[in-house]
Amino acid sequence: MSDRPTIDVAVIMRRVYLDNRWQPWRWELVDVVPAQAAFGSGARLLREDATEQRWLFPGFQAALFRDDAEGYHLNLSSPAPCWFVHWRLDEASGDDGHALARPVDVSLSYHDAGRWLDAQENVDQVPAPEEVRAWAQAFVDEHYVAEPKRRRRPDSFRPLTDRFGNPASVSTDKDRRGGGAGQPPGHAPAAAPGGRHGG
């Protein structure tokens, strides 16, 4: 297996019309599909009706990098392994007066998705098909090495501290100092009237 296996893919996005005067539509990811020569090289409208538009964006390549094997592992070991698609709205509007949502990157890495989200970019996901998961899993099996877990020290060996964070100790010896009648051992009797606080 090469150090950087790749898959050529295309992305399908759709613009869904909403009955909302403030937001008349929204963009969402539909699918990531294997590339075909018939797709051409530019974005094209696949269909349009009263409720949505569907656009095809060819020319993407999903690559696997050895230094991101953990990112693929985290995705593949999740309950629903998926494609992550990073997309942006065009700055200029199209012929219909609306901006096109154009995919920028396609990845199987959990880390890639996290970086895009941290940068407040648009990221959508769709399930990855079985053949793609198997392809990526073979790469992970070859290159991912889990970091050894550090052995947790038992709580009984943790140093004791008081509520201020200072070292504390525990003694099992009973306090044998004598106290007043009815007083627990080691408890000083209350000051008598007329003591140092008296008048």
N, C-alpha and C positions, 0 to 999 in steps of 0.2 A: 504494500500500500504506500502511495506517495505521501510526502509530508503535507501536501495541500490538495486533497481531493475536492472536486467541485461538482455542482449540479447546476445546469442552466434551467432557469425557471421564468415564468411570467406571473404577473400579479393582476388580479381582477378586483377592481374597486367599484362601489356603487354609490350613487347619490340618491338618497331617499327623500322624497318630498314630504314635508310635514305641514299639517294644518295649523300653522303658527305664524302670526304676523311678524314676530320678532326674529324667528329662525325658520325660514321657509323650507330648509332642507338640511340634511346632515350627510357626511361621508362616512363610510365604513368599509372594512375589508371583507371581501367575499371569499377569495380562495387564492392559493399559490399552486400553480399547475406546471407540469413539465413543459419546457420550451418546445415549440414546433416551428419549422421553417415557414409555414403558412402564416404565422403571426406577423411576420414583417419586423420592422425595427422601430416603428413609432406607435405612440398611443392611438387607439382608435375606439370609437363608440361601438359597442356590440349591440345594444338595444336600448330603446327608450319607449316608455309608455306613460300613462298618467300618474304613476306612483314612483317611478325610479328611472335612473340611467345606469347602465353598466359599461365600464370602460376596461379595456385590456391594455396592460403595460408590459411589453416584452423586454428582453435584453438584460435580465438580471442573472447574477451568478452567486449561488450560495456556496461559500468555501468553508472548509474545516481547518482550523489552525491548531497546531500541537499545544501552543501555550494557552489555549482556551479550552482544553479538554474538560476542565472542571465545569465550565459553563454549559457544555453540551450534556455532561453527566447530570447536572442539576435539572435540566429540562427533561431529559429522557427518563429520569427517575421520579418525575412528578406524576400525579394521577392522570394528567392529560397533556402529553408531549405535543408541542405545537411549533408552527412557524411564527416568527416575530417579524412584523413589517413596520418599518419606520417610514412615515410619509409626511409631506408638507403641502400646504396650499400654494398654488402659483401666486406670484405677486400681482400678475395682471389677469383680468377677467377674460373669458373666452368669448366667442361670438354670441353666446346666449346671455352674456352679462354676468356669468358666474365663474369663479376661479375653479380650476381643476385640482383635485387632490392627487398629487403625483408621488408615487413610492420613491424612496431614496435608497433604502437598504433592506435586504432580506437576510435573516439569520436564524440559526437554531440555537444560539447561545443565550442562556439566561443572563449572563453578564452583559452582553450587548444591549439587551432590552432594558436592563437596569441603568446603564449609562445613558441611554436615550431618554428614559423617563426622568432621570436626575437632571437632565438638561431641559426638561419641560417640553420635549418633543412629542409628536403624535405617534403612538405605538399601538397597533392592533395585533391580534393573534387569531390563528385558525388552526384546527387540529392538523398534525402532520400525518400523512398516510403511512401505513405499515412498512412499505418498502423504503421510505425515507428514514424512518426510525431505525430500521435494521441496518441501513447504510451508515448512519451516524453512530449507532451502537458498536459496530465493528471497529470504528475509529477510536471510540472511547475505550473499548476493551484493550486496544493496543497501546494507547498513549496516556490514559488517565491513571495516575498513582495517587491514591488517597493519602492525605497527611495523617501520620500516626496520631491517635488521640492521646493527649496527655493524661497520665493516671491521676485521678483526683485524690488528693490527700484526705484521709478520713477526718471527719469533724473532730474526733477525739484528739487529734494531733494539732489542731489549730490553737494558737496561743489565745489565752483568755484576756479580754480587755474589759475595763469598766465602761460606763456610758460616755466617758470623755475620751476613750481610746487609749487610756493608760494601762500598762500591764497589771493584771489582777491575779490573785491566787486564792485557792480554796483550801480551807483547813477542816479536817474532820474532828479536831479536838474540841470538846465542849468548853465553853467559857466557864471557868470555875471561880470567877470573882464573886464575892458575896454581894447581894443587893439588899435593899430594904424589904421590909415585910410586904409580901404580896407583889414584889417587883420581880420581873424576870432577871436571871443572872446577867450582870454587866450593865444593868439599867440604873443610871444615877437617879437618886431621889430628887423630887422637885424642890426648888428653892423655897425656904420658909419665908413667911411674911416678915418684912423688916430686914431682908437681906440687902445685897448690894444695890438692888433696884428699889429698895424701900425708901420712905421719906425720912 
